[in-house]
Amino acid sequence: MYELEVNNDELQSLQDSFCKANDLYMICVSRKHGQLTSFSGSKPEEDFVDSNFPESLKKEIIDSFVDGAPENIVEPASAEDYFYTEVLPSEVTRMR
């Protein structure tokens, strides 16, 4: 089984830098460990995500993760064509 050791402070710093450099907003979550990082992005971006991705959809995405898999691909239907949600290695979710 694939198990990843995560230093949340280092992951947060890496995520913040990556998002700033690539004009993304992101939060990292794990099915087993829950929320790993805080939201990287502005308050208006966070509000936008919260208003367009209800808790039920967030739960559905996390529940679809496969424990122990190094990568999970989840493509839920979204309200708008321009929403893009991808689950990356280590159960990391990216939204832009």
Phi and psi restraints in degrees (range 20) as a CNS / XPLOR table:
assign (resid 1 and name C) (resid 2 and name N)
       (resid 2 and name CA) (resid 2 and name C) 1.0 -84.9 20.0 2
assign (resid 2 and name N) (resid 2 and name CA)
       (resid 2 and name C) (resid 3 and name N) 1.0 122.2 20.0 2
assign (resid 2 and name C) (resid 3 and name N)
       (resid 3 and name CA) (resid 3 and name C) 1.0 -128.6 20.0 2
assign (resid 3 and name N) (resid 3 and name CA)
       (resid 3 and name C) (resid 4 and name N) 1.0 128.4 20.0 2
assign (resid 3 and name C) (resid 4 and name N)
       (resid 4 and name CA) (resid 4 and name C) 1.0 -107.9 20.0 2
assign (resid 4 and name N) (resid 4 and name CA)
       (resid 4 and name C) (resid 5 and name N) 1.0 127.3 20.0 2
assign (resid 4 and name C) (resid 5 and name N)
       (resid 5 and name CA) (resid 5 and name C) 1.0 -85.0 20.0 2
assign (resid 5 and name N) (resid 5 and name CA)
       (resid 5 and name C) (resid 6 and name N) 1.0 127.7 20.0 2
assign (resid 5 and name C) (resid 6 and name N)
       (resid 6 and name CA) (resid 6 and name C) 1.0 -122.6 20.0 2
assign (resid 6 and name N) (resid 6 and name CA)
       (resid 6 and name C) (resid 7 and name N) 1.0 128.5 20.0 2
assign (resid 6 and name C) (resid 7 and name N)
       (resid 7 and name CA) (resid 7 and name C) 1.0 -97.0 20.0 2
assign (resid 7 and name N) (resid 7 and name CA)
       (resid 7 and name C) (resid 8 and name N) 1.0 105.5 20.0 2
assign (resid 7 and name C) (resid 8 and name N)
       (resid 8 and name CA) (resid 8 and name C) 1.0 -60.0 20.0 2
assign (resid 8 and name N) (resid 8 and name CA)
       (resid 8 and name C) (resid 9 and name N) 1.0 -36.9 20.0 2
assign (resid 8 and name C) (resid 9 and name N)
       (resid 9 and name CA) (resid 9 and name C) 1.0 -66.1 20.0 2
assign (resid 9 and name N) (resid 9 and name CA)
       (resid 9 and name C) (resid 10 and name N) 1.0 -43.3 20.0 2
assign (resid 9 and name C) (resid 10 and name N)
       (resid 10 and name CA) (resid 10 and name C) 1.0 -67.8 20.0 2
assign (resid 10 and name N) (resid 10 and name CA)
       (resid 10 and name C) (resid 11 and name N) 1.0 -40.7 20.0 2
assign (resid 10 and name C) (resid 11 and name N)
       (resid 11 and name CA) (resid 11 and name C) 1.0 -62.5 20.0 2
assign (resid 11 and name N) (resid 11 and name CA)
       (resid 11 and name C) (resid 12 and name N) 1.0 -41.5 20.0 2
assign (resid 11 and name C) (resid 12 and name N)
       (resid 12 and name CA) (resid 12 and name C) 1.0 -62.2 20.0 2
assign (resid 12 and name N) (resid 12 and name CA)
       (resid 12 and name C) (resid 13 and name N) 1.0 -44.7 20.0 2
assign (resid 12 and name C) (resid 13 and name N)
       (resid 13 and name CA) (resid 13 and name C) 1.0 -63.0 20.0 2
assign (resid 13 and name N) (resid 13 and name CA)
       (resid 13 and name C) (resid 14 and name N) 1.0 -45.1 20.0 2
assign (resid 13 and name C) (resid 14 and name N)
       (resid 14 and name CA) (resid 14 and name C) 1.0 -62.5 20.0 2
assign (resid 14 and name N) (resid 14 and name CA)
       (resid 14 and name C) (resid 15 and name N) 1.0 -45.2 20.0 2
assign (resid 14 and name C) (resid 15 and name N)
       (resid 15 and name CA) (resid 15 and name C) 1.0 -61.2 20.0 2
assign (resid 15 and name N) (resid 15 and name CA)
       (resid 15 and name C) (resid 16 and name N) 1.0 -46.8 20.0 2
assign (resid 15 and name C) (resid 16 and name N)
       (resid 16 and name CA) (resid 16 and name C) 1.0 -59.4 20.0 2
assign (resid 16 and name N) (resid 16 and name CA)
       (resid 16 and name C) (resid 17 and name N) 1.0 -45.0 20.0 2
assign (resid 16 and name C) (resid 17 and name N)
       (resid 17 and name CA) (resid 17 and name C) 1.0 -65.5 20.0 2
assign (resid 17 and name N) (resid 17 and name CA)
       (resid 17 and name C) (resid 18 and name N) 1.0 -44.2 20.0 2
assign (resid 17 and name C) (resid 18 and name N)
       (resid 18 and name CA) (resid 18 and name C) 1.0 -62.1 20.0 2
assign (resid 18 and name N) (resid 18 and name CA)
       (resid 18 and name C) (resid 19 and name N) 1.0 -45.2 20.0 2
assign (resid 18 and name C) (resid 19 and name N)
       (resid 19 and name CA) (resid 19 and name C) 1.0 -64.6 20.0 2
assign (resid 19 and name N) (resid 19 and name CA)
       (resid 19 and name C) (resid 20 and name N) 1.0 -42.9 20.0 2
assign (resid 19 and name C) (resid 20 and name N)
       (resid 20 and name CA) (resid 20 and name C) 1.0 -63.8 20.0 2
assign (resid 20 and name N) (resid 20 and name CA)
       (resid 20 and name C) (resid 21 and name N) 1.0 -42.5 20.0 2
assign (resid 20 and name C) (resid 21 and name N)
       (resid 21 and name CA) (resid 21 and name C) 1.0 -69.9 20.0 2
assign (resid 21 and name N) (resid 21 and name CA)
       (resid 21 and name C) (resid 22 and name N) 1.0 -26.6 20.0 2
assign (resid 21 and name C) (resid 22 and name N)
       (resid 22 and name CA) (resid 22 and name C) 1.0 -114.1 20.0 2
assign (resid 22 and name N) (resid 22 and name CA)
       (resid 22 and name C) (resid 23 and name N) 1.0 9.0 20.0 2
assign (resid 22 and name C) (resid 23 and name N)
       (resid 23 and name CA) (resid 23 and name C) 1.0 53.7 20.0 2
assign (resid 23 and name N) (resid 23 and name CA)
       (resid 23 and name C) (resid 24 and name N) 1.0 50.6 20.0 2
assign (resid 23 and name C) (resid 24 and name N)
       (resid 24 and name CA) (resid 24 and name C) 1.0 -121.7 20.0 2
assign (resid 24 and name N) (resid 24 and name CA)
       (resid 24 and name C) (resid 25 and name N) 1.0 164.9 20.0 2
assign (resid 24 and name C) (resid 25 and name N)
       (resid 25 and name CA) (resid 25 and name C) 1.0 -128.1 20.0 2
assign (resid 25 and name N) (resid 25 and name CA)
       (resid 25 and name C) (resid 26 and name N) 1.0 147.7 20.0 2
assign (resid 25 and name C) (resid 26 and name N)
       (resid 26 and name CA) (resid 26 and name C) 1.0 -157.3 20.0 2
assign (resid 26 and name N) (resid 26 and name CA)
       (resid 26 and name C) (resid 27 and name N) 1.0 158.1 20.0 2
assign (resid 26 and name C) (resid 27 and name N)
       (resid 27 and name CA) (resid 27 and name C) 1.0 -145.5 20.0 2
assign (resid 27 and name N) (resid 27 and name CA)
       (resid 27 and name C) (resid 28 and name N) 1.0 142.1 20.0 2
assign (resid 27 and name C) (resid 28 and name N)
       (resid 28 and name CA) (resid 28 and name C) 1.0 -104.0 20.0 2
assign (resid 28 and name N) (resid 28 and name CA)
       (resid 28 and name C) (resid 29 and name N) 1.0 131.4 20.0 2
assign (resid 28 and name C) (resid 29 and name N)
       (resid 29 and name CA) (resid 29 and name C) 1.0 -135.8 20.0 2
assign (resid 29 and name N) (resid 29 and name CA)
       (resid 29 and name C) (resid 30 and name N) 1.0 157.8 20.0 2
assign (resid 29 and name C) (resid 30 and name N)
       (resid 30 and name CA) (resid 30 and name C) 1.0 -134.3 20.0 2
assign (resid 30 and name N) (resid 30 and name CA)
       (resid 30 and name C) (resid 31 and name N) 1.0 141.1 20.0 2
assign (resid 30 and name C) (resid 31 and name N)
       (resid 31 and name CA) (resid 31 and name C) 1.0 -60.9 20.0 2
assign (resid 31 and name N) (resid 31 and name CA)
       (resid 31 and name C) (resid 32 and name N) 1.0 -41.2 20.0 2
assign (resid 31 and name C) (resid 32 and name N)
       (resid 32 and name CA) (resid 32 and name C) 1.0 -77.3 20.0 2
assign (resid 32 and name N) (resid 32 and name CA)
       (resid 32 and name C) (resid 33 and name N) 1.0 -39.3 20.0 2
assign (resid 32 and name C) (resid 33 and name N)
       (resid 33 and name CA) (resid 33 and name C) 1.0 -108.9 20.0 2
assign (resid 33 and name N) (resid 33 and name CA)
       (resid 33 and name C) (resid 34 and name N) 1.0 -2.2 20.0 2
assign (resid 33 and name C) (resid 34 and name N)
       (resid 34 and name CA) (resid 34 and name C) 1.0 74.1 20.0 2
assign (resid 34 and name N) (resid 34 and name CA)
       (resid 34 and name C) (resid 35 and name N) 1.0 -146.0 20.0 2
assign (resid 34 and name C) (resid 35 and name N)
       (resid 35 and name CA) (resid 35 and name C) 1.0 -71.5 20.0 2
assign (resid 35 and name N) (resid 35 and name CA)
       (resid 35 and name C) (resid 36 and name N) 1.0 125.0 20.0 2
assign (resid 35 and name C) (resid 36 and name N)
       (resid 36 and name CA) (resid 36 and name C) 1.0 -99.0 20.0 2
assign (resid 36 and name N) (resid 36 and name CA)
       (resid 36 and name C) (resid 37 and name N) 1.0 -30.1 20.0 2
assign (resid 36 and name C) (resid 37 and name N)
       (resid 37 and name CA) (resid 37 and name C) 1.0 -135.7 20.0 2
assign (resid 37 and name N) (resid 37 and name CA)
       (resid 37 and name C) (resid 38 and name N) 1.0 163.4 20.0 2
assign (resid 37 and name C) (resid 38 and name N)
       (resid 38 and name CA) (resid 38 and name C) 1.0 -82.3 20.0 2
assign (resid 38 and name N) (resid 38 and name CA)
       (resid 38 and name C) (resid 39 and name N) 1.0 164.9 20.0 2
assign (resid 38 and name C) (resid 39 and name N)
       (resid 39 and name CA) (resid 39 and name C) 1.0 -64.2 20.0 2
assign (resid 39 and name N) (resid 39 and name CA)
       (resid 39 and name C) (resid 40 and name N) 1.0 129.0 20.0 2
assign (resid 39 and name C) (resid 40 and name N)
       (resid 40 and name CA) (resid 40 and name C) 1.0 -100.8 20.0 2
assign (resid 40 and name N) (resid 40 and name CA)
       (resid 40 and name C) (resid 41 and name N) 1.0 114.2 20.0 2
assign (resid 40 and name C) (resid 41 and name N)
       (resid 41 and name CA) (resid 41 and name C) 1.0 151.9 20.0 2
assign (resid 41 and name N) (resid 41 and name CA)
       (resid 41 and name C) (resid 42 and name N) 1.0 177.2 20.0 2
assign (resid 41 and name C) (resid 42 and name N)
       (resid 42 and name CA) (resid 42 and name C) 1.0 -79.6 20.0 2
assign (resid 42 and name N) (resid 42 and name CA)
       (resid 42 and name C) (resid 43 and name N) 1.0 164.7 20.0 2
assign (resid 42 and name C) (resid 43 and name N)
       (resid 43 and name CA) (resid 43 and name C) 1.0 -60.2 20.0 2
assign (resid 43 and name N) (resid 43 and name CA)
       (resid 43 and name C) (resid 44 and name N) 1.0 -43.5 20.0 2
assign (resid 43 and name C) (resid 44 and name N)
       (resid 44 and name CA) (resid 44 and name C) 1.0 -61.0 20.0 2
assign (resid 44 and name N) (resid 44 and name CA)
       (resid 44 and name C) (resid 45 and name N) 1.0 -36.0 20.0 2
assign (resid 44 and name C) (resid 45 and name N)
       (resid 45 and name CA) (resid 45 and name C) 1.0 -67.2 20.0 2
assign (resid 45 and name N) (resid 45 and name CA)
       (resid 45 and name C) (resid 46 and name N) 1.0 -41.6 20.0 2
assign (resid 45 and name C) (resid 46 and name N)
       (resid 46 and name CA) (resid 46 and name C) 1.0 -63.5 20.0 2
assign (resid 46 and name N) (resid 46 and name CA)
       (resid 46 and name C) (resid 47 and name N) 1.0 -42.6 20.0 2
assign (resid 46 and name C) (resid 47 and name N)
       (resid 47 and name CA) (resid 47 and name C) 1.0 -62.0 20.0 2
assign (resid 47 and name N) (resid 47 and name CA)
       (resid 47 and name C) (resid 48 and name N) 1.0 -39.8 20.0 2
assign (resid 47 and name C) (resid 48 and name N)
       (resid 48 and name CA) (resid 48 and name C) 1.0 -60.6 20.0 2
assign (resid 48 and name N) (resid 48 and name CA)
       (resid 48 and name C) (resid 49 and name N) 1.0 -47.5 20.0 2
assign (resid 48 and name C) (resid 49 and name N)
       (resid 49 and name CA) (resid 49 and name C) 1.0 -61.9 20.0 2
assign (resid 49 and name N) (resid 49 and name CA)
       (resid 49 and name C) (resid 50 and name N) 1.0 -46.2 20.0 2
assign (resid 49 and name C) (resid 50 and name N)
       (resid 50 and name CA) (resid 50 and name C) 1.0 -61.1 20.0 2
assign (resid 50 and name N) (resid 50 and name CA)
       (resid 50 and name C) (resid 51 and name N) 1.0 -36.4 20.0 2
assign (resid 50 and name C) (resid 51 and name N)
       (resid 51 and name CA) (resid 51 and name C) 1.0 -79.5 20.0 2
assign (resid 51 and name N) (resid 51 and name CA)
       (resid 51 and name C) (resid 52 and name N) 1.0 -22.0 20.0 2
assign (resid 51 and name C) (resid 52 and name N)
       (resid 52 and name CA) (resid 52 and name C) 1.0 -106.5 20.0 2
assign (resid 52 and name N) (resid 52 and name CA)
       (resid 52 and name C) (resid 53 and name N) 1.0 -13.3 20.0 2
assign (resid 52 and name C) (resid 53 and name N)
       (resid 53 and name CA) (resid 53 and name C) 1.0 -124.6 20.0 2
assign (resid 53 and name N) (resid 53 and name CA)
       (resid 53 and name C) (resid 54 and name N) 1.0 89.3 20.0 2
assign (resid 53 and name C) (resid 54 and name N)
       (resid 54 and name CA) (resid 54 and name C) 1.0 -63.2 20.0 2
assign (resid 54 and name N) (resid 54 and name CA)
       (resid 54 and name C) (resid 55 and name N) 1.0 159.7 20.0 2
assign (resid 54 and name C) (resid 55 and name N)
       (resid 55 and name CA) (resid 55 and name C) 1.0 -53.5 20.0 2
assign (resid 55 and name N) (resid 55 and name CA)
       (resid 55 and name C) (resid 56 and name N) 1.0 -35.8 20.0 2
assign (resid 55 and name C) (resid 56 and name N)
       (resid 56 and name CA) (resid 56 and name C) 1.0 -62.4 20.0 2
assign (resid 56 and name N) (resid 56 and name CA)
       (resid 56 and name C) (resid 57 and name N) 1.0 -39.0 20.0 2
assign (resid 56 and name C) (resid 57 and name N)
       (resid 57 and name CA) (resid 57 and name C) 1.0 -70.8 20.0 2
assign (resid 57 and name N) (resid 57 and name CA)
       (resid 57 and name C) (resid 58 and name N) 1.0 -42.1 20.0 2
assign (resid 57 and name C) (resid 58 and name N)
       (resid 58 and name CA) (resid 58 and name C) 1.0 -59.3 20.0 2
assign (resid 58 and name N) (resid 58 and name CA)
       (resid 58 and name C) (resid 59 and name N) 1.0 -43.5 20.0 2
assign (resid 58 and name C) (resid 59 and name N)
       (resid 59 and name CA) (resid 59 and name C) 1.0 -64.0 20.0 2
assign (resid 59 and name N) (resid 59 and name CA)
       (resid 59 and name C) (resid 60 and name N) 1.0 -41.8 20.0 2
assign (resid 59 and name C) (resid 60 and name N)
       (resid 60 and name CA) (resid 60 and name C) 1.0 -60.4 20.0 2
assign (resid 60 and name N) (resid 60 and name CA)
       (resid 60 and name C) (resid 61 and name N) 1.0 -42.3 20.0 2
assign (resid 60 and name C) (resid 61 and name N)
       (resid 61 and name CA) (resid 61 and name C) 1.0 -63.6 20.0 2
assign (resid 61 and name N) (resid 61 and name CA)
       (resid 61 and name C) (resid 62 and name N) 1.0 -49.6 20.0 2
assign (resid 61 and name C) (resid 62 and name N)
       (resid 62 and name CA) (resid 62 and name C) 1.0 -64.3 20.0 2
assign (resid 62 and name N) (resid 62 and name CA)
       (resid 62 and name C) (resid 63 and name N) 1.0 -40.2 20.0 2
assign (resid 62 and name C) (resid 63 and name N)
       (resid 63 and name CA) (resid 63 and name C) 1.0 -64.9 20.0 2
assign (resid 63 and name N) (resid 63 and name CA)
       (resid 63 and name C) (resid 64 and name N) 1.0 -22.4 20.0 2
assign (resid 63 and name C) (resid 64 and name N)
       (resid 64 and name CA) (resid 64 and name C) 1.0 -82.9 20.0 2
assign (resid 64 and name N) (resid 64 and name CA)
       (resid 64 and name C) (resid 65 and name N) 1.0 -8.4 20.0 2
assign (resid 64 and name C) (resid 65 and name N)
       (resid 65 and name CA) (resid 65 and name C) 1.0 -61.1 20.0 2
assign (resid 65 and name N) (resid 65 and name CA)
       (resid 65 and name C) (resid 66 and name N) 1.0 145.5 20.0 2
assign (resid 65 and name C) (resid 66 and name N)
       (resid 66 and name CA) (resid 66 and name C) 1.0 -100.7 20.0 2
assign (resid 66 and name N) (resid 66 and name CA)
       (resid 66 and name C) (resid 67 and name N) 1.0 116.2 20.0 2
assign (resid 66 and name C) (resid 67 and name N)
       (resid 67 and name CA) (resid 67 and name C) 1.0 -58.7 20.0 2
assign (resid 67 and name N) (resid 67 and name CA)
       (resid 67 and name C) (resid 68 and name N) 1.0 134.3 20.0 2
assign (resid 67 and name C) (resid 68 and name N)
       (resid 68 and name CA) (resid 68 and name C) 1.0 84.2 20.0 2
assign (resid 68 and name N) (resid 68 and name CA)
       (resid 68 and name C) (resid 69 and name N) 1.0 -6.7 20.0 2
assign (resid 68 and name C) (resid 69 and name N)
       (resid 69 and name CA) (resid 69 and name C) 1.0 -81.6 20.0 2
assign (resid 69 and name N) (resid 69 and name CA)
       (resid 69 and name C) (resid 70 and name N) 1.0 136.9 20.0 2
assign (resid 69 and name C) (resid 70 and name N)
       (resid 70 and name CA) (resid 70 and name C) 1.0 -70.9 20.0 2
assign (resid 70 and name N) (resid 70 and name CA)
       (resid 70 and name C) (resid 71 and name N) 1.0 -17.9 20.0 2
assign (resid 70 and name C) (resid 71 and name N)
       (resid 71 and name CA) (resid 71 and name C) 1.0 -150.3 20.0 2
assign (resid 71 and name N) (resid 71 and name CA)
       (resid 71 and name C) (resid 72 and name N) 1.0 139.0 20.0 2
assign (resid 71 and name C) (resid 72 and name N)
       (resid 72 and name CA) (resid 72 and name C) 1.0 -127.1 20.0 2
assign (resid 72 and name N) (resid 72 and name CA)
       (resid 72 and name C) (resid 73 and name N) 1.0 129.5 20.0 2
assign (resid 72 and name C) (resid 73 and name N)
       (resid 73 and name CA) (resid 73 and name C) 1.0 -109.3 20.0 2
assign (resid 73 and name N) (resid 73 and name CA)
       (resid 73 and name C) (resid 74 and name N) 1.0 120.1 20.0 2
assign (resid 73 and name C) (resid 74 and name N)
       (resid 74 and name CA) (resid 74 and name C) 1.0 -130.5 20.0 2
assign (resid 74 and name N) (resid 74 and name CA)
       (resid 74 and name C) (resid 75 and name N) 1.0 127.3 20.0 2
assign (resid 74 and name C) (resid 75 and name N)
       (resid 75 and name CA) (resid 75 and name C) 1.0 -127.9 20.0 2
assign (resid 75 and name N) (resid 75 and name CA)
       (resid 75 and name C) (resid 76 and name N) 1.0 77.8 20.0 2
assign (resid 75 and name C) (resid 76 and name N)
       (resid 76 and name CA) (resid 76 and name C) 1.0 -70.9 20.0 2
assign (resid 76 and name N) (resid 76 and name CA)
       (resid 76 and name C) (resid 77 and name N) 1.0 151.9 20.0 2
assign (resid 76 and name C) (resid 77 and name N)
       (resid 77 and name CA) (resid 77 and name C) 1.0 -65.3 20.0 2
assign (resid 77 and name N) (resid 77 and name CA)
       (resid 77 and name C) (resid 78 and name N) 1.0 143.5 20.0 2
assign (resid 77 and name C) (resid 78 and name N)
       (resid 78 and name CA) (resid 78 and name C) 1.0 -126.4 20.0 2
assign (resid 78 and name N) (resid 78 and name CA)
       (resid 78 and name C) (resid 79 and name N) 1.0 164.2 20.0 2
assign (resid 78 and name C) (resid 79 and name N)
       (resid 79 and name CA) (resid 79 and name C) 1.0 -67.8 20.0 2
assign (resid 79 and name N) (resid 79 and name CA)
       (resid 79 and name C) (resid 80 and name N) 1.0 -28.5 20.0 2
assign (resid 79 and name C) (resid 80 and name N)
       (resid 80 and name CA) (resid 80 and name C) 1.0 -129.8 20.0 2
assign (resid 80 and name N) (resid 80 and name CA)
       (resid 80 and name C) (resid 81 and name N) 1.0 150.7 20.0 2
assign (resid 80 and name C) (resid 81 and name N)
       (resid 81 and name CA) (resid 81 and name C) 1.0 -61.9 20.0 2
assign (resid 81 and name N) (resid 81 and name CA)
       (resid 81 and name C) (resid 82 and name N) 1.0 -30.8 20.0 2
assign (resid 81 and name C) (resid 82 and name N)
       (resid 82 and name CA) (resid 82 and name C) 1.0 -83.7 20.0 2
assign (resid 82 and name N) (resid 82 and name CA)
       (resid 82 and name C) (resid 83 and name N) 1.0 -4.4 20.0 2
assign (resid 82 and name C) (resid 83 and name N)
       (resid 83 and name CA) (resid 83 and name C) 1.0 -76.0 20.0 2
assign (resid 83 and name N) (resid 83 and name CA)
       (resid 83 and name C) (resid 84 and name N) 1.0 136.3 20.0 2
assign (resid 83 and name C) (resid 84 and name N)
       (resid 84 and name CA) (resid 84 and name C) 1.0 -133.8 20.0 2
assign (resid 84 and name N) (resid 84 and name CA)
       (resid 84 and name C) (resid 85 and name N) 1.0 120.1 20.0 2
assign (resid 84 and name C) (resid 85 and name N)
       (resid 85 and name CA) (resid 85 and name C) 1.0 -125.4 20.0 2
assign (resid 85 and name N) (resid 85 and name CA)
       (resid 85 and name C) (resid 86 and name N) 1.0 129.0 20.0 2
assign (resid 85 and name C) (resid 86 and name N)
       (resid 86 and name CA) (resid 86 and name C) 1.0 -137.1 20.0 2
assign (resid 86 and name N) (resid 86 and name CA)
       (resid 86 and name C) (resid 87 and name N) 1.0 138.7 20.0 2
assign (resid 86 and name C) (resid 87 and name N)
       (resid 87 and name CA) (resid 87 and name C) 1.0 -101.9 20.0 2
assign (resid 87 and name N) (resid 87 and name CA)
       (resid 87 and name C) (resid 88 and name N) 1.0 122.7 20.0 2
assign (resid 87 and name C) (resid 88 and name N)
       (resid 88 and name CA) (resid 88 and name C) 1.0 -103.6 20.0 2
assign (resid 88 and name N) (resid 88 and name CA)
       (resid 88 and name C) (resid 89 and name N) 1.0 178.5 20.0 2
assign (resid 88 and name C) (resid 89 and name N)
       (resid 89 and name CA) (resid 89 and name C) 1.0 -49.0 20.0 2
assign (resid 89 and name N) (resid 89 and name CA)
       (resid 89 and name C) (resid 90 and name N) 1.0 147.1 20.0 2
assign (resid 89 and name C) (resid 90 and name N)
       (resid 90 and name CA) (resid 90 and name C) 1.0 65.4 20.0 2
assign (resid 90 and name N) (resid 90 and name CA)
       (resid 90 and name C) (resid 91 and name N) 1.0 29.6 20.0 2
assign (resid 90 and name C) (resid 91 and name N)
       (resid 91 and name CA) (resid 91 and name C) 1.0 58.4 20.0 2
assign (resid 91 and name N) (resid 91 and name CA)
       (resid 91 and name C) (resid 92 and name N) 1.0 45.9 20.0 2
assign (resid 91 and name C) (resid 92 and name N)
       (resid 92 and name CA) (resid 92 and name C) 1.0 -102.4 20.0 2
assign (resid 92 and name N) (resid 92 and name CA)
       (resid 92 and name C) (resid 93 and name N) 1.0 132.8 20.0 2
assign (resid 92 and name C) (resid 93 and name N)
       (resid 93 and name CA) (resid 93 and name C) 1.0 -107.9 20.0 2
assign (resid 93 and name N) (resid 93 and name CA)
       (resid 93 and name C) (resid 94 and name N) 1.0 133.2 20.0 2
assign (resid 93 and name C) (resid 94 and name N)
       (resid 94 and name CA) (resid 94 and name C) 1.0 -122.2 20.0 2
assign (resid 94 and name N) (resid 94 and name CA)
       (resid 94 and name C) (resid 95 and name N) 1.0 132.5 20.0 2
assign (resid 94 and name C) (resid 95 and name N)
       (resid 95 and name CA) (resid 95 and name C) 1.0 -128.2 20.0 2
assign (resid 95 and name N) (resid 95 and name CA)
       (resid 95 and name C) (resid 96 and name N) 1.0 136.3 20.0 2
